[in-house]
Amino acid sequence: RLFNTAYTDPVNIGNPREFTVKQLAELVNELTGNPGGTKHKDLPEDDPKVRQPDISLARELLDWEPQVAVEDGLKKTLEYFRGLLERSPDASDRVVSE
């Protein structure tokens, strides 16, 4: 839809519900069953303090609303990658971890 308009500036698309990176990491750990917890590092000085996109322009120009909650999207993403690993066990060799 945006392609068919004269609008050329960026349009934020995302989940308007604000949550911290820590909350996201905790949710991923919970969904994956990762007992390792999280590793904390100092934030860069230019780190955005608010991670809540203003999607009002997407609503106005595109009549767009998020359709999938963050939790549900993460669950579907995990299901996809778990299925990929089941179908192709060597796919885990391509996963980068630290």
C-alpha positions in Angstrom: 0.0 0.0 0.0 2.8 2.4 0.9 4.4 1.8 -2.5 1.3 3.1 -4.2 1.4 6.4 -2.3 3.5 9.5 -2.8 4.8 9.2 0.8 8.6 8.7 0.9 9.6 9.1 4.6 10.1 6.2 7.0 7.0 4.6 8.6 7.4 2.8 11.9 5.9 -0.7 12.0 6.1 -2.6 15.2 4.5 -3.4 18.5 3.4 -0.3 20.3 3.7 -2.0 23.6 6.8 -0.9 25.4 9.1 -3.5 27.0 12.7 -3.6 28.0 15.5 -5.6 26.4 15.7 -7.4 29.7 12.0 -8.3 29.6 12.4 -9.6 26.0 15.5 -11.7 27.0 13.6 -13.2 30.0 10.7 -14.1 27.7 13.0 -15.8 25.2 14.7 -17.7 28.0 11.3 -18.8 29.3 10.1 -19.9 25.9 13.3 -21.7 25.0 13.8 -23.3 28.4 17.2 -21.6 28.6 18.5 -22.0 32.2 21.5 -19.8 31.5 19.9 -16.5 32.3 21.2 -13.3 30.7 24.5 -11.5 30.5 24.4 -7.8 31.3 26.7 -5.2 29.7 26.8 -1.4 30.1 24.5 0.4 27.6 26.1 2.5 24.9 25.7 6.3 25.5 23.5 6.6 22.5 21.3 3.7 23.4 17.6 4.5 23.0 15.9 4.6 26.3 12.4 4.1 24.8 11.7 1.1 22.6 8.2 1.8 21.7 7.6 2.7 18.0 5.0 5.3 17.2 2.9 3.5 14.6 0.3 6.2 14.2 1.5 6.9 10.7 1.2 3.3 9.7 -2.3 3.3 11.1 -3.1 6.4 9.1 -1.4 5.7 5.8 -1.8 1.9 5.7 -4.7 1.2 7.9 -2.3 -1.1 9.6 -2.4 -2.7 13.1 -0.1 -5.3 14.6 -1.8 -8.7 14.3 0.5 -10.9 16.4 1.5 -10.3 20.0 5.2 -10.4 20.8 4.9 -13.6 22.8 2.9 -15.3 20.0 5.4 -14.1 17.4 8.3 -15.5 19.4 6.6 -18.8 19.9 5.9 -19.1 16.1 9.5 -18.1 15.4 10.8 -20.8 17.8 8.5 -23.4 16.3 9.8 -22.5 12.8 13.5 -22.9 13.8 12.9 -26.1 15.8 11.1 -27.5 12.8 14.0 -26.5 10.6 16.5 -28.2 12.9 14.3 -31.4 12.9 14.2 -31.5 9.1 17.8 -30.6 8.7 20.0 -31.5 11.7 23.1 -30.0 10.1 21.3 -26.6 10.1 22.6 -26.2 13.7 26.1 -25.9 12.3 25.0 -22.6 10.7 23.8 -21.1 14.0 26.2 -18.7 15.5 26.4 -18.6 19.3 28.7 -16.9 21.8 
